[in-house]
């Protein structure tokens, strides 16, 4: 690769320094952060020399420190329309300072809490344990960790403590997220947080780890609580020299909050789901004390899944047909079976779409069975009473 990225980073830093001197702090902050991103990209792909990398790291640290100070200044003076120029009075700044003093709550923290409140599952997903086909071991482990400690707290005393971290892992589409929905429904007295990397990761330096801390603080305030992190590997994969400083800080904050000195997680369960547990950081993996493998469904579970996905849709399948389908679909995941059923349910729609002939049939009215109504149904051209026409010419309420 050429050194274009490195040169772009240098140009951005030069502009950032100029804007900083001119007291255009907001623009300077943006340029510093963008420049650091370019520097990190250049270090990864364009700078083979370790000494040069060390020099860039040192510079990046200085730029990030300056960006952090600018961010603090902008936050304190956010009520001002423009940053203070030379010769302006400090009245506006002083007023902003007084306002922040009178407000006991930190505005940044309040904003974070408002964002995280959106992660609280208020309306239950209405997925019961019985809706989950198979996975008896996983259901038993979750009941042991979530339901029993709330219902029978007297059982969990002394050294007998409920699990504080459960990791659900296994192939894609096997029902890990579906199990979490069942937990959210069944854990009536618990506050259920469903979070992803989008809820926690921020473009601003230092905000991501503050989001993690705020999440756990909210969970402690509203305990008993369950924090569900889907695709947890996207947040806490193994640490390496190639990763950014912000990613490393998020992982460190997770480690501290999940099992750090001075943090009591009584009444809090962290529930993680991943398809690739081997990429998780070893320290994070250890904090998930209970690890539950979610396998591909066995034959009885697949048979039940076909029935579950059909629901109350009218069909002519018999019990033997369901067992045959369960036998034929070895190696299919729950998601695969769901797609198969949905595709099969679309067959009548495709039949109507491709039909060139329809015939009229007389059917008792749904409102009044004593009245007979005429409906159109697809047929082959050789059928008695076949009419050559397309579905577009049939009234919407006259298709059978």
N, C-alpha and C positions, 0 to 999 in steps of 0.2 A: 504493500500500500504506500501511497505517497504521504508526505507530511502535511497534507492540507488541513486535517483536523487540528493538529498542533498549532498551525499558523492561525487558524480561525479562533482557537482558544486564546492565543496571545493578543489578537486584535480585540477580542471581547473584553479582556482584562484591561487593555489600554483605554477603551471606551468607558468601562466601569470606573476607572480611576478618575477620568475627566469628569464624569457625571458626579462622582463623589465630591470632588473639589468644588464643583458648581452648586453643591447642596441639593442636587436632584436625587434624593436618597432612594426613592421608590424605583426609579430607573436603574440606579446603580446596583441596588439589591438584585434586581432581575438579571442584570448583566453578569454580576459576580457568580450567581448560581448557575447560569447557563455556561459560563466559562469553565467552571469546575467540572460540569458534565462533559464538556469537550476534552478537558485535560484527562479525565479518567478514561474516556474512550481512546484517546491517543496513547496513554500508558499501556492499555491492553493490546492495541494492534500496531502501533507505529514506533514505540520506543523500546528497542531491545536492550539498551544499556542500563544496568542496574543503578549506576551512579546518577544517571539522568532521571531515572524513575524516582529515586530518593529525593532529588532536588525538586521535582514536580510535586511530590507528596507534601514536602515542606511548604511550598508556595500555596498549594491548595488549602492547607490548614490555615494559613494566614488569611486567605480570601474568605474562607468559611467563617472564621472568627469575626472578620469585618462585617460579613453579611449578617451574622447573628446580632451584632451590635446595631446595625442599621434596622433590622427587623424589630428589635426592642424599641428603638427610637420611634419608628413609624407607628407601632402599636400604641405607644404612650401618647402620641400626637395625632391619633387618627381622626379626631374631631376637627382638625385644621384642614382647610381646603387644599393648601399647598404647604410644602416644607418651608421652614423659616429661611429667609434670605438675609444676607448681611445688612445691618442697619435697621431691621425690624425689631419691634419691641417684643418682650417675652410674655406679654399679657396673655396672648392666646394659649401659649404653652403652659403657663401657670394655671390657667383656668382648666385646661384638660387634665393637669396633674391633680387639681383639687377634686374634679369630678371623679377621677379614678379612685382617689382616697375615700370619697364619700360612699362609693359603691363597694360593698364588702366582697362581692363576688368578682373573680377575675373574668373579664369579658371573653378572653381566649378559652378559658376553661368552660365557661357557660356555653360557648359555641360548640366546643367538643362534645359536651354532654348532650346538647340538642341533637347533634349528628348521631351519637351513639344510641339515643332513645329510639331512633328509627330502626335499630337492630333488635329491639325488644319485640318478640312475637306476641301481640295482644290477642289477635283472633286465632284460635287454635286451628291447626290444619285438618282436624277431624279424621285422623288416621289412628285406628285402634290396633292393639297388639294382634287381634284376630285378623286384621287386614294384611299382616305381614306373613307371607307364606314361608314355612320352614324357619330356619335360623333360631331354633329353640335355645341354643347355647348363648347366642348374642342377646336374645330377649331376657333370658334369666340373669345374665350379667348386668344388664341395664336396670332391671327391676331391683336387683340387689344393691345397685349404686344410687338409684334415684327414688324409687317408690318406697321401699322398705324403711330407709332412714327417716323419711318424713312421716310415714304412718305409724311406725313403731320405734320412736327415738330411744325408748328405754332399753332396746336390744343392743344399741351401739354405744357402749360405755367402756371405760378402761382402755385396754389395748385393742378392743374390737372397734375399728373405725371404718366408716364408709370410704369407698374409693374416691379419690379426688381428681384422678385423671384417667380417662378411658380413650383408647385409640382404636377406631374401627378401620381395618385395612383389608384389602382384597381386590379382585379384578373389578374393572369398571362395570357399572350396571347391575351390581348384585344386591343393592338395597341399603347401602350405608346411609344415604341421605333420607331414604324412606323410613328407616329405623329412627333417625333423629326426629322426624315429624311425629312418629308414634310417641316418642318421649315427650315432645312438646305438648301433645294432646293429653297424655295420661298423667303427667306431673302437674296436677291441678293447682297445687299451692306454691309452685315454684315460678320464679321469673326466668323466662327462656330468652337468652340472647343468641341470635343467629348472625354471625359476623363472617366477613370475607376480607380479603386483602384490600378491596375497594373502600371498606369502612375504616381501615386503620392506616393505610399508607397515604402519606401526604407529600406534596412537592416541596413543602417548606422544611428547611433543615431543623431537626429536633422535634417536629410535631408528631411524627409517626410513633415514637416511643411514648410521647405524652398521651396519645390516643390509647395505647395499650394500657398505660397506667390508669387512665380515666375509666376504661372499660372494667378493669378489675375493682376499682373503687366503687363504681356503680353496682357491680355484682355483690360486693360486701354490704353495701347499704340496703340492698333489696333481697338479701338472702332469706330462704334457700334459693340459690340461683344455679342455672345451667348455662355455660358458655359453649355454644356449638360453633366450631370452626371447620367449615367445609374446605376441602383441598388445602389442608394445613401445611402441606409441603411447599406451597407457594410463599408462605411467610417465614418458615423456620427450617429451611434446607441446611445442609452441612456448611459450616463456615469454611472459607477459603481465602487465600491471598488476593484472588481476583475480584471478590465482591466489593460493593461500595460500603462506605462508612455507615450510611444510613441503614442499610440492610443488617449490618453487624449490630448496630444499636438496638434495632427492633428485637433481634434474637436475644440479646442480653437482657432487655426489659422483660421479655416473656419468661426467661429463666428466673429472674428475680421475683416477678409477680406470682409465678406458679409455685415456687418453693424457695423463697428467699428469706433471709434473716429479717425479722420484724413484720412479716406479712402473714397474717392468719387467714387461712382459706377454709376454715370450718364452715360448712353449709354451702360450699361452692364446688361444683363439678365442672371440669373442663373436658368437653367431649370433642375429639378430633376425628376427621375422616380423611383418608388418603388412599390413592391407588398405588403409590410408590413409597412404602415406609422406609426403604433403605436409603433414600436421599435425605431423610430427616436428620437434623443435628443429634449427635449421640446424647448430649445432655438433655435435650428436649425429649428425646425418646424415653429416657430414663424417668422423666417426670410423668409420663403416661404410665402409671403403675400397672394398669390392667390393659392388656392388648388383646383384642378380640378379632379373630380372622373371620371374614365374611366370605364363605366359599360360593362357588356356582351352585345353583339349586339342584337338589336330587330329583329323582323321578316323581315321587309324590308331591313335592313342592311345585314342580313344573305343571303337573296336572291341575293343582289347585290354582296356579297363576292363570291358566287359560280360563277357568271358570270366573276368577276374580276380574279379569280384564274384559270378559264378555258382559258381566254385570246383568242388567235386566234387558239387554238388547234381545229382541225376538230371534230365536234360532231353533234348529231341529236336531242339534247334537245330542247324543245319548252318552251315558256314563262311560261306555266302552270306547266311544270316540275320543273323549277327553283323556282316557288312559293311554290310548294309542298315540295321541299327540304328545303326551308327556314322555312316552318312550322314544318317539322319533326325534325329540329336540335335545338330545344329550349334548352338553357343552354350551347350551344357550344360557345367557344371563336373564335375569328378570326383565331388564330393559329390552333385550332382544325379543322376548316373548310378547311384550307389550306392543312392539312395532309390528310383529307378525299378525297379532290379533287386529290391530288397527288397519293394517293393509287388507286383511280378509274382509273386514267390515265395510271397506270401500268398494267391494266387488259389485253390489247392487247399483251403486252410483255409476260405476264404469259401464255396467250393462245398459243403463238408461242413456248414457252419453253416446254409446256406439250403436244403439238400436236404430234400424231404418224402418221398422214396422211396429205398430202397436195395435192392440185389439181392445174392444170395450168389454168390461166385465161388470156384472151387477153385484153389489155388495150392500148388506144392511147398513144404514146410517149409524154413525157412532153416537149421535145425539138421540136418535129414536130408532131402535132396531126394527120397528114395524115398517119403516120407510126404506125402500130400496133405492140406492143411488148408483149412477154409472161412473166407472173409473177407467182410466187407460193403463195398460200394463204392457211391457215389451214382449214381443213374440217373434217367431221366425216368419219369413215371408210365406211359407206354405200353410200356416195355420188358418183354420176357418175364421173368417171375419177379420183377417189381417188388413190393416190400413197403412199405406205407405205415408209416413210422416216423420218429422223429427221431434225431439223433446221440446224444442223451442216453441212449438205451436200448441202445446198442451197447457191448459190453465193450471196454475200452481197448486190448487186444492183438489185436482182431479187425477193425480198420479198415484197409482197403487204400488 
